[in-house]
Amino acid sequence: MNEEKNRAGKKKGKPVFRAIIEAGSIIFLFYSNLLMGEYSHSGQGNTKGFLWALQDIFTLPNFGIAVVSSLIGYLGIEFLRKKL
């Protein structure tokens, strides 16, 4: 009986954990793309330095965009997973 409860608890939390991992991966890619943009030809990261670039990309609006984008990306991936 206890084993069944443990299995049910593990399965119940698994989709949530997977969603957090996938959304976190999308957020990581978003921020790494922003950081790379600071060091491209048009960015100011080369002249102002790494700490300035980090302060420039880690803002509240960027975080909001990252979270919304990651949720949309996660829902899109889940939709395709279920369709295919």
N, C-alpha and C positions, 0 to 999 in steps of 0.2 A: 504494500500500500504506500509506504513512504517513497519507494523508488518511482512509483507512478507520479506522485506529486512533484518529485525532483525533476523528472523528465518534462512534465507539463510546464513547470516554472522555467526551465531552460529554453523550451520552445517558445514560450510566451515572450521572453525578453530578447530572443535572437533577432526578430525583424527590426526591433527598435535599435539594437546595437549595430546591425547592418546599415540602417538608415543614417545613424550618426557617423559611421565610418565613411560611407559614400559621400555624404554632405561635407564632411571634413576634408575629404580628398578634393572635392570641387572647390572648396574655399581655399585650400592650399594652392591649387593651380591658379586660381584667380589672383591671389596675392603674389605668387611668383611671377605671373605675367605682368602685373603692375610694377614689380621691382625691376624686371628686365627692361621694361619700358623706360624707367628712369635712367638707364645706362645706354639706351639706344642713341642714335645720331641726334635726335631732337631733344632728348632728356637732359636734365641738369645734374644728374647724379655724379657725372664725372668731375664737374667743377665744384659742387657743394659737398660732396662726400657721402659716405654710406649711411651715417646716422641721420643726416638730413633726408636722404631718400626714404629711410624707414619711417621717419616722422611724417613725411609727405604722403605715404600710402596708407598708413594705419590711422584712418580717420573714421568718424562715425558714419558719414555717408557711404564710404567705401565698404564698411562692415555691413551696412544695411543691404547694399547691392549684392555683396557676396552671399549673404544669408538667403535672400530672395532667389538669386540665381541658382544656388545650390539646391534649394527646395524644388524649383522648377526642373532642374536637371535630374534630381532624384526621382521625381514623379514621372518624367519622361522615360527614364531608364526602366522603372518598374512597369510602366505601360507596355514598353517594348518586350520586356521579359515575359509578361503574361500573354501578349499577342503571339509571340514566336514560340 
